[in-house]
Amino acid sequence: MTWWSKIILTSIIIVLIYFALFHHLGTPPVKIWDESLFAMRAYFMAKTGSYLSNFNYFPGISEYRNLKPPLGTWLQGLSFRIFGYSELSLRVPVVLFALLTFLVIGQFFKKLSDSIWWGLISLLILLSCPGYIREHVTRTGDHDVLYVCFLVAQLTSFFLFVEHGSRKYLTLFTVSVLLTFMVKSIMAFFLFPAFLIYLLIERERRNLVKIKHVLIPASIVLIGIIGYYMIMDYLFPGFFQMVLETVWGRYITIRDGHQLPWYFYLQQYATNRYFPWIFLWLFFCIKKHEVTIDWVISLRRLLWICLISFLVIITISQTKLYWYDAAVYPISAMLTTTYIAPYLLNGQVSRSTKQLLFLAYLSCFAWGYYQVLSANDHPVWEHPSEQFAYQLKKLRREHPEIKTFLIYCDEYNGQVGFYAKLWNDQYGYKIDAMTYWRQKEVQKGSLIVVCHQEKLDKIRSEYEIETISSERNCHLVRLR
């Protein structure tokens, strides 16, 4: 590849990444679940330097314990301190870890194939995957991308260790497990059943994994996890018990009404989140093409096991949330690459066949990338509970003289908690929140922001109102 070709290719990739990940990244306000909770954690960390143990520090939230490990909060708190308190500052660390995921996959394939093209094929698949480039994953300040990044690092370092037996890959695997735990607790071990099954199947490679080699790394991981919970339980009594009840409770029972059909993830995978890549991938799976490269055969086997194992684990869970499948898509992109790349890069395949396959690949990319860009273009949160921030920002622009008012919202509205605290601390406001009528003292002349029609009707049943400002479903009203 010539120097100019490298510049053009790099420029194209940068543009594609920008519009998929960065375009309008800071435009929408933080979402009520779970982004606002991460925003509150990071804000508290940036302001006080301490771990937020209970969200009652924020207006409108009573007893609500924080049980998340702190790694993502440290990074977002640091981003707040460096770049200021904004939606973009909250989301930048997430996007950087999406880029790191691309880099890990690219370096992994380059190590195995001595070619950049395998990694580029995976990159374009992920950039055009609606299941990966979406809210609660790469487009909001949630921590799922950090989890996915370290999970991919686990997978790649595990495979390289089993293939080559090098201690450095075992070290990378150990570090990846600890970092994954510091983001998502015991979800760090969701690929371990797949790793075990793979070792049971691959007898020759299993012989490379000696007990004496893994004893020290396993001890380090165990000591790290036990130490973390001992410290947290000492600082915040009852912490470990609540983690057990929450994590295990979510798995065996339906929590907070998060009930979805057992086939939800499979349905979304086939019809939306990995569409249309799934059809191109299945075509290559069905089409007979003998691959003689050992590492490709082994990697396919491991990725298949990881994909099926992960889907089974999240499908069995009684509590289902639409972002639990985020890790499925990098695994699928890597697996799809192991089927597409041998065709496109094989010198024995006819030119006409390559051209047809390349056209099919570009068509899938164009379709998926269009879906991603459509979702990213001026995103707006439609639910009334997520529209308070729109009203607050409008008030700050058009009525800077109004500094004191109540927000009448649902209980545990994290968006209200975050923005009210931020506005109070940074801009001199005096905002309070009430989650049921007359929880706070109201009288004639009181100013109230309300976004739910039933709550507005409740106010109207006792007072005449004057609407001062409106934005979407929200209104600032004065009681008369």
GIBEL-V707126 format. One record per helix or strand. SS is the DSSP state (A for helix, B for strand). FROM is the first residue (numbers start at 1). TO is the last residue. If there is no record, write none. Layout:
BEGIN
SS;FROM;TO / SS;FROM;TO
END
This chain:
BEGIN
A;3;22 / A;35;48 / B;54;54 / A;55;57 / B;65;65 / A;71;83 / A;87;113 / A;117;127 / A;144;164 / A;167;189 / A;192;201 / A;203;206 / A;211;235 / A;239;252 / A;264;273 / A;277;286 / A;294;316 / A;326;344 / A;351;376 / A;384;386 / A;388;398 / B;404;408 / A;414;427 / B;430;434 / B;447;450 / A;453;460 / B;465;471 / B;474;479
END
